[in-house]
């Protein structure tokens, strides 16, 4: 409990715990595993039942997060143990009866902020399930990847020829060549390619304007094949890491430049693009089942901060699309202000743009992240 009391959310929980374990050498591997699990389970309660003590909230969080009481059975009364055999929805009902002030939807208390299509009860229940690890098999490596995984006795689920789901925490570094044979990429991040237009020129000029680790660039490179690729980011360190990743992926023909697209002084004088990918900085709320501490410490003023960035970035890149070209706007956010409203404002302020399709790809039914994507086209 002292660990939770001392944590303020200013750094990722994984780094906080790593620093603690480095200082407290007394904890063995099993202790570290249990402590980590307790902390992550606690923050999965989000904003629910904050009036209770840490100890009581921990009991409830574990009751939701564990399928059986197991190691923790000594902490609970027989009534709890009896109800533990029920599925998660029934366990939620038991806690709602025991604590009348509780509702599962209190975990995400921002119903009015949610994008269309978010099912708040299902989202909140999904918070207690650790997402899977998804890999995208790169073209030509379909057989070798499956053979290597099978030989190493690593179980996997085939969702398509290119998409495999594995247990979270599976160690792949010594089994597969990451970025060359497979890309570690969430399910809905992979599905973004389904929104790409069928008809594009060859070669297609693509600008990944908020490239970060370059996952979307590699996806588009593999999907479209004949690509003239440009990447940019505001941080030189990111572009350095991206260069190394591209080398592993076998991508050596591309342009890269540093650009802060959130400033009004940004200007672009080069040749316009056929496709601009804008995987915008956002709250990351669609990924919080992986990092539940971000949910627990979140306040809606952060939405305002990110929407200001998103408005500036999208306005700047909208001018770089050639007639007939496309803008693919992406976030991993659940919030309407970062998703539909950014698209709406972009269309209102750029009459040359038209909306082709927009979609919220929910992940809480599939042990994956939730993504929003919108494809816009510049009229001729």
C-alpha positions in Angstrom: 0.0 0.0 0.0 2.9 2.4 0.6 3.9 1.9 -3.0 0.5 3.0 -4.2 0.5 5.9 -1.7 3.8 7.1 -3.0 2.9 7.0 -6.7 1.5 10.2 -8.3 1.3 9.2 -11.9 4.0 11.5 -13.1 6.0 8.7 -14.7 4.9 5.4 -16.2 4.1 2.8 -13.5 6.6 0.3 -15.1 9.4 2.8 -14.5 8.3 3.6 -11.0 8.2 -0.1 -10.0 11.5 -0.8 -11.7 13.2 1.9 -9.6 11.6 0.6 -6.5 12.8 -3.0 -7.1 16.3 -1.7 -8.0 16.4 -0.1 -4.5 14.7 -2.9 -2.6 16.8 -6.0 -3.4 14.9 -8.1 -0.8 12.2 -8.9 -3.3 12.6 -12.1 -5.3 11.1 -12.8 -8.7 7.9 -14.1 -7.3 7.5 -11.1 -5.0 8.1 -8.7 -7.9 5.5 -10.5 -9.9 2.9 -10.3 -7.2 3.6 -6.6 -6.3 3.4 -5.6 -10.0 0.1 -7.5 -10.4 -1.4 -5.8 -7.3 -0.4 -2.3 -8.5 -1.7 -2.8 -12.0 -4.9 -4.4 -10.8 -5.5 -1.5 -8.4 -5.3 1.2 -11.1 -7.7 -0.8 -13.3 -10.4 0.5 -11.0 -9.8 3.9 -12.6 -12.0 6.5 -10.9 -14.4 4.1 -9.2 -14.9 3.9 -5.4 -12.2 6.5 -4.7 -13.9 7.1 -1.3 -12.7 3.6 -0.1 -9.3 2.8 1.4 -6.5 1.5 -0.7 -6.8 -1.9 0.9 -10.6 -2.2 0.1 -10.1 -1.0 -3.4 -7.3 -3.6 -3.9 -9.6 -6.3 -2.7 -12.3 -5.3 -5.3 -9.7 -4.9 -8.1 -8.3 -8.4 -7.5 -11.8 -9.8 -7.4 -12.4 -8.4 -10.9 -8.9 -9.1 -12.3 -8.5 -12.7 -11.2 -10.6 -15.6 -12.5 -10.1 -17.6 -9.2 -9.1 -16.4 -5.8 -6.0 -18.7 -5.7 -3.1 -17.1 -3.9 -5.3 -14.3 -2.6 -8.1 -16.4 -1.1 -7.1 -15.7 2.5 -8.0 -12.0 2.1 -11.7 -12.7 1.4 -14.8 -13.7 3.3 -16.7 -16.9 2.2 -19.4 -14.8 0.5 -16.8 -13.3 -1.9 -15.2 -16.7 -2.6 -18.6 -18.1 -3.4 -19.3 -15.4 -6.0 -15.8 -15.7 -7.5 -16.9 -18.7 -9.6 -19.2 -16.4 -11.6 -18.2 -14.6 -14.7 -16.9 -11.1 -14.6 -20.3 -9.5 -15.3 -21.8 -11.3 -12.4 -18.9 -10.4 -10.1 -19.5 -6.8 -11.0 -23.2 -7.2 -10.0 -22.1 -8.7 -6.7 -20.0 -5.6 -5.9 -22.8 -3.3 -7.1 -25.0 -4.9 -4.4 -22.3 -4.9 -1.8 -21.4 -1.2 -2.5 -24.5 0.6 -3.6 -22.5 3.7 -4.6 -20.5 1.6 -7.1 -21.3 1.4 -10.9 -18.9 -0.2 -13.3 -19.2 2.9 -15.5 -17.6 5.0 -12.8 -14.2 3.5 -14.0 -14.5 5.9 -17.0 -16.7 8.8 -15.6 -16.7 10.7 -18.9 -19.7 9.4 -20.7 -20.4 12.7 -22.4 -16.8 12.8 -23.8 -16.9 9.4 -25.5 -16.9 8.9 -29.3 -19.9 7.4 -31.0 -19.7 3.6 -30.7 -18.0 3.4 -27.4 -20.0 1.0 -25.2 -19.1 2.3 -21.7 -20.1 -0.8 -19.6 -18.2 -3.2 -21.9 -15.2 -0.8 -22.1 -15.1 -0.6 -18.3 -15.3 -4.4 -17.9 -12.7 -4.8 -20.5 -10.3 -2.8 -18.4 -9.7 -5.8 -16.2 -8.4 -8.0 -19.1 -4.8 -7.6 -20.1 -4.6 -7.1 -23.9 -2.9 -9.7 -26.1 0.4 -9.2 -27.9 -0.3 -8.8 -31.6 2.3 -9.3 -34.4 2.0 -8.5 -38.0 3.8 -11.0 -40.2 5.6 -9.2 -43.1 5.1 -10.3 -46.7 7.1 -13.4 -47.5 7.6 -14.5 -43.9 4.3 -16.2 -43.3 5.6 -19.8 -43.2 8.9 -19.1 -41.5 7.3 -17.2 -38.7 4.7 -19.9 -38.0 7.4 -22.6 -38.1 9.7 -20.7 -35.7 6.8 -20.1 -33.2 5.8 -23.8 -33.4 9.3 -25.1 -33.0 9.7 -22.9 -29.9 6.4 -24.2 -28.5 4.9 -20.6 -28.4 1.1 -20.8 -28.7 -0.5 -18.3 -31.0 -3.9 -17.6 -32.5 -4.2 -16.9 -36.3 -6.5 -14.0 -37.0 -5.4 -13.7 -40.6 -2.4 -14.7 -42.7 -0.6 -11.6 -41.5 -2.0 -11.2 -37.9 -1.2 -13.4 -35.0 -2.2 -13.0 -31.3 0.0 -14.2 -28.5 -0.1 -14.0 -24.8 1.0 -10.7 -23.4 4.5 -10.8 -22.1 5.6 -13.4 -24.7 9.3 -13.0 -25.4 10.0 -13.0 -29.1 13.4 -11.4 -29.4 15.3 -14.7 -29.5 12.7 -16.4 -31.7 11.9 -14.0 -34.4 13.6 -11.2 -36.2 11.6 -8.2 -35.1 10.9 -5.6 -37.8 12.4 -7.8 -40.5 10.1 -10.9 -40.2 7.3 -9.4 -38.0 6.2 -6.1 -36.6 4.8 -5.9 -33.1 1.7 -3.9 -33.7 -1.7 -3.9 -32.1 -4.7 -5.5 -33.9 -6.5 -2.3 -34.7 -3.3 -0.5 -35.7 -3.0 -3.2 -38.3 -6.6 -2.8 -39.4 -6.0 0.9 -40.3 -4.8 -0.3 -43.7 -8.4 -1.4 -44.5 -9.3 2.3 -44.7 -6.6 3.1 -47.3 -8.0 3.9 -50.8 -7.9 1.2 -53.4 -6.8 3.5 -56.2 -3.5 5.3 -55.7 -0.8 6.3 -58.2 2.4 4.3 -58.6 4.7 5.1 -57.0 2.5 6.7 -54.3 4.0 9.7 -52.5 3.4 9.1 -48.8 4.2 11.4 -45.9 4.0 9.9 -42.4 4.0 13.3 -40.6 4.0 12.2 -36.9 6.0 9.1 -37.6 7.1 8.2 -34.0 8.4 4.6 -34.1 7.4 4.2 -37.7 4.9 1.4 -37.4 2.4 2.9 -39.7 5.1 3.7 -42.3 6.2 0.0 -42.4 2.5 -1.0 -42.6 1.9 1.2 -45.6 5.2 0.2 -47.2 4.2 -3.5 -47.0 0.6 -2.9 -48.1 1.2 -0.5 -51.0 4.6 -1.8 -52.1 5.5 0.9 -54.6 6.0 3.8 -52.2 8.0 7.0 -52.2 8.1 7.5 -48.4 8.8 10.6 -46.3 8.8 10.6 -42.5 8.9 13.4 -40.0 8.7 14.0 -36.3 9.4 16.9 -33.9 12.1 14.9 -32.0 15.5 14.1 -33.5 15.9 11.2 -31.1 12.7 9.6 -32.5 14.0 9.9 -36.1 17.3 8.3 -35.0 15.5 5.3 -33.6 13.2 5.2 -36.6 16.3 5.0 -38.9 17.5 2.0 -37.0 14.1 0.3 -37.2 13.9 1.0 -41.0 17.3 -0.6 -41.4 16.0 -3.8 -39.7 12.9 -3.6 -41.9 14.9 -3.3 -45.1 13.6 0.2 -45.9 16.5 2.3 -47.2 14.9 4.6 -49.7 13.0 7.4 -47.9 13.3 11.0 -46.9 13.2 12.2 -43.3 13.1 15.6 -41.7 12.4 17.2 -38.3 9.2 19.3 -38.1 7.1 20.7 -35.3 3.7 20.7 -37.0 2.0 22.2 -34.0 3.4 25.7 -34.7 1.7 28.2 -36.9 5.0 29.1 -38.6 5.2 25.7 -40.3 5.4 26.0 -44.1 5.8 23.4 -46.7 7.0 24.3 -50.2 7.8 20.8 -51.6 5.8 18.6 -54.0 2.4 17.7 -52.6 1.6 14.2 -51.4 -0.8 11.5 -52.6 -1.3 10.3 -49.0 -0.5 12.0 -45.7 -0.7 9.8 -42.6 -1.3 11.8 -39.4 -1.1 9.4 -36.4 -1.7 12.4 -34.1 -0.5 12.8 -30.5 -3.4 12.1 -28.2 -4.5 11.1 -24.7 -4.0 7.4 -25.6 -7.2 6.6 -23.9 -7.8 3.6 -26.2 -4.7 1.9 -24.8 -5.3 2.3 -21.1 -5.9 -1.4 -20.4 -2.2 -1.7 -21.0 -1.3 1.3 -18.9 -4.2 1.6 -16.3 -2.3 4.2 -14.2 -3.0 6.7 -17.0 -6.7 6.1 -16.6 -6.5 6.5 -12.8 -4.7 9.8 -13.0 -6.5 11.3 -16.0 -8.5 14.5 -16.0 -10.3 16.0 -19.0 -8.1 19.1 -19.2 -5.7 16.8 -21.0 -8.2 16.4 -23.8 -8.2 20.2 -24.3 -4.4 20.2 -24.4 -4.3 17.5 -27.1 -7.1 18.8 -29.2 -5.2 22.1 -29.5 -2.2 20.2 -30.9 -4.4 18.1 -33.2 -6.1 21.2 -34.7 -2.8 22.8 -35.5 -1.2 19.7 -36.9 -4.1 18.8 -39.1 -4.5 22.3 -40.4 -0.8 22.4 -41.3 -0.7 19.1 -43.2 -4.0 19.6 -45.0 -2.3 22.1 -47.3 0.3 19.5 -48.4 -2.1 17.1 -50.1 -2.4 17.3 -53.9 -5.9 17.3 -55.6 -7.3 13.8 -55.5 -4.9 12.9 -52.6 -5.8 11.7 -49.2 -5.3 12.4 -45.5 -5.6 9.5 -43.1 -6.1 10.9 -39.5 -5.6 8.4 -36.7 -5.7 8.5 -32.9 -5.8 5.8 -30.2 -8.4 7.9 -28.3 -11.9 7.1 -27.0 -12.8 10.8 -26.9 -15.1 12.6 -29.4 -13.2 15.9 -29.1 -10.0 14.2 -30.4 -11.8 12.2 -33.0 -15.0 13.2 -34.8 -14.8 16.8 -33.7 -11.3 17.3 -35.1 -12.5 15.8 -38.4 -15.6 18.1 -38.4 -13.5 21.2 -37.7 -11.0 20.2 -40.4 -13.8 19.9 -43.0 -15.4 23.2 -41.9 -12.1 25.0 -42.3 -10.9 23.3 -45.5 -13.8 23.2 -48.1 -11.5 21.4 -50.6 -11.6 18.3 -48.3 -14.3 15.7 -48.2 -14.8 12.8 -45.8 -14.5 9.4 -47.4 -15.0 7.3 -44.2 -14.4 7.4 -40.5 -14.5 4.6 -38.0 -14.0 3.8 -34.4 -12.4 0.4 -34.1 -13.1 -0.8 -30.6 -10.7 -3.2 -29.1 -12.2 -4.2 -25.7 -14.0 -7.1 -27.1 -10.8 -8.5 -28.7 -8.2 -7.9 -26.0 -6.7 -5.1 -28.1 -6.5 -1.3 -28.2 -9.3 1.0 -29.5 -8.4 3.2 -32.5 -10.1 6.0 -34.4 -9.4 6.6 -38.1 -10.8 8.9 -40.7 -9.9 9.1 -44.4 -10.4 12.5 -46.1 -9.9 13.3 -49.8 -8.9 16.6 -51.4 -11.2 17.4 -54.2 -9.9 18.0 -57.7 
